[in-house]
Amino acid sequence: MSAAVGRFAPSPSGRLHLGNLACSLLAWLSAKRQGGRIVLRIEDLDAERCPRRYADQLEEDLAWLGLVWDEGGSRGGPHPPYYQSECSGIYAESYRKLEAMGLVYPCFCSRSQLHAASAPHTSDGNVIYPGTCRGLTAAEIAEKRKKKAPAYRLMVPDEDVTFTDGCMGVHTENLLHDCGDFYLRRADGVFAYQLAVVVDDARMGVTEVVRGADLLSSTARQLYLYRLLGLPAPHFAHCPLLLASDGRRLSKRDGDQSLENLRARYTAEDIVGRLAYAYGLQEEPAPRTPESLIKDFSWEKVPKADICLPEGLFE
């Protein structure tokens, strides 16, 4: 059996924060524990929000922490490009395959229409598309195009998708009722996250995807895309989110525990050791290198619920 291939797939819209680092650490440890490799892919689909300087800084931060990758990023490797902003031709090829199956249709709905109170929502606040534009006639589409450029959605069946997550266990989503028809391409022509990650993980030979639990609900859609495109699906492990001590989600927007601030106060070993403690990988927040954690890593140690940072762990 070939060794595991994991990946870091950050979206460089700002400096890394502790939540990003935790996912990167767990992805690295899981792959290395299996004798595997790590790919670094830069998810800069929205190139305006993700200037290259942030991607370069991200590489420097990961290297400083000891989370060294085996291929990708500015280092390159056998499966280029590693920047999603350079991959639109590759995505277009898969998009055309889905179009040829008759599963893609234009959607003219505005953001405000989608977020109207009457629209069905998931428990985490995401809108389940009600299929408003699914049955438009050619004449209706032509008329609507005069006023607005459409986005494009993929039609999904009323079907349950069940998979076993490496961290969260067995999970089931109904494609139609829990997810709904989803975007493949934005109105400005940029390909959507769901399509891009599936195409990239497959072409880079990724066998294990470790990411935050906030992306658990996108997995059924991605498994459906793997099936339609005839691509091998990886295993998934969704790690619990790291919350501020008051229960708020950490985010790049408000600078919560960003590496810019943390590097001024802690060594790389301090940060790795404290994250390992928060995620149940060691019993005290002692300094550690990533390498020193490999041999004892197990998903069974990682909590299943979101983790509030213990008060004072990162001052």
Salt bridges, closest charged atoms under 4 A:
GLU43 OE2 - ARG41 NH2 2.88
ASP46 OD2 - ARG186 NH1 3.67
GLU60 OE1 - ARG263 NH1 2.83
ASP61 OD2 - ARG15 NE 3.06
ASP61 OD1 - ARG263 NH1 2.76
ASP70 OD2 - LYS32 NZ 2.95
GLU71 OE2 - ARG37 NH2 2.86
GLU71 OE1 - HIS79 ND1 3.01
GLU86 OE2 - ARG52 NH2 3.23
GLU143 OE1 - LYS146 NZ 3.19
ASP158 OD2 - HIS177 NE2 3.32
GLU159 OE2 - ARG227 NH1 2.94
ASP165 OD1 - HIS238 ND1 2.60
GLU173 OE2 - HIS171 NE2 2.93
ASP181 OD2 - ARG134 NE 2.77
ASP188 OD2 - ARG186 NH2 2.60
ASP200 OD2 - ARG41 NE 3.73
ASP200 OD1 - ARG203 NE 2.88
ASP201 OD2 - ARG7 NH2 2.92
ASP201 OD1 - ARG41 NH1 2.77
ASP214 OD2 - ARG249 NH2 3.15
ASP246 OD2 - ARG248 NE 3.06
ASP254 OD2 - ARG248 NH1 3.23
ASP256 OD2 - ARG248 NH1 3.03
ASP296 OD2 - LYS295 NZ 3.26
